[in-house]
Amino acid sequence: LGAFAMRQLFSFGPETHGKGKMVFQWNPQGNHLATAGHTRKVFIWDRNGRLYDEIHLPSPETKVPGDEDKPCCAALAWDSSGDQLALLPTGVGFLLLYSQGTRETQRIDTNMKDLCFLSWAKNAS
């Protein structure tokens, strides 16, 4: 077996995401990385660390003690083709679908609060 060496592609500091925890998800092809921290923004980066897009999230509908320690998104999940990203913002009763091709978001109401995980497929079979 050959030696496997990891190399750092890029890094982020608190000036981008704020202090504390963050969530991230590579798209299936490994070309784009979605990240979210405490700034109510989701960033899409190319694999060289260049900003591809920025998604502004709405303020939470309700404030819950302890939420200030959580990232602005409970989860991020790309579809299997890497064309769409589902975002689960904290403190709201909806999720967002981001289309990488058009750079637009679509709101999907869930009528549920405090969702904490996300799994989906663009085409169900």
Summary of the structure (lengths in Angstrom):
residues: 125
radius of gyration: 15.2
end to end distance: 38.4
largest distance: 52.9
contacts: 314
relative contact order: 0.18
helix: 6%
strand: 36%
